[in-house]
């Protein structure tokens, strides 16, 4: 009788899991259709494209939750989900070019800092995940209570931090520091703290720099070129290309909190200079008809200026 009951539960689980996948794929198909309807400047089309990014991330994290149960809290789960969700860039379509990837591949224990422009940066992180390897991805604790995504993301290995509770936040960061030092994980964060869609960068927050100094791990800046193809005020989201460059690691060994402001300035100055350089390169590309017409793969990686895939 017990065996029969177990079989029934398994059968129901499989049945409704398949239904969930079919519903999820149906919604995904509708978002794709919506992203193709109308002209540039159409709000519906604009939000449908961003909806594809959010939905791909949240839906796949939720649908893969049963798989995450096999190895709960393992960041490799999030890496697998990111690999699947990042394919959304093919349908938008957005293409990506990463330079100096060798730095991210070889680094063991580091705080990776990237500029934050739009929600597209979620897709940027997912694109980079396979290059970085073991990643500590941090989200605000409020997202944990978004059902069913929050618990599914927790199972996948996402780290949630309570920014309103300093002792709790410090405890979370302490665990992250141990992973960086003892296991070679990389913590990925946005030092600006919030999105800035305009040209340039906001002032940097101090939290990530404190963590890097205390852990004694280097800061690795990753700079994304200006996302010229998105104009939020005009509801424009066109096909586009993103240049990403990994800068040389900035060491923190031997630094103390007295060096904090200097470290922040050094990092921000380097990132801002590279941002302007990459954005100027992109602007020059856009006036070249041959470059504009060129068909590109979804993701191109360069190690030491050599194409690897």
Secondary structure, DSSP 8 states (H G I E B T S, - for coil): -HHHHHHHHHHHHHHHHHHHHHHHHHHHHHHHHHHHSS-TT-HHHHHHHHHHHHHHHHHHHHHTHHHHGGGTT-HHHHHHHHHHHTTHHHHHTEEEEEE-HHHHHH--SEEEEE---STHHHHHHHHHHHHH-SEEEEEEGGGGGSTTHHHHHHHTT-EEE-TT-HHHHHHHHHHHHHHHHHH--EEEE-TTSS---SSS-----SHHHHHHHHHT-EEEEEEE---TTEEGGGTEE--EEEEEEE---B--TT--GGGHHHHHHHHHHHHHHHHHHHHHHHHHHHT-HHHHH----SEEEEETTEE--
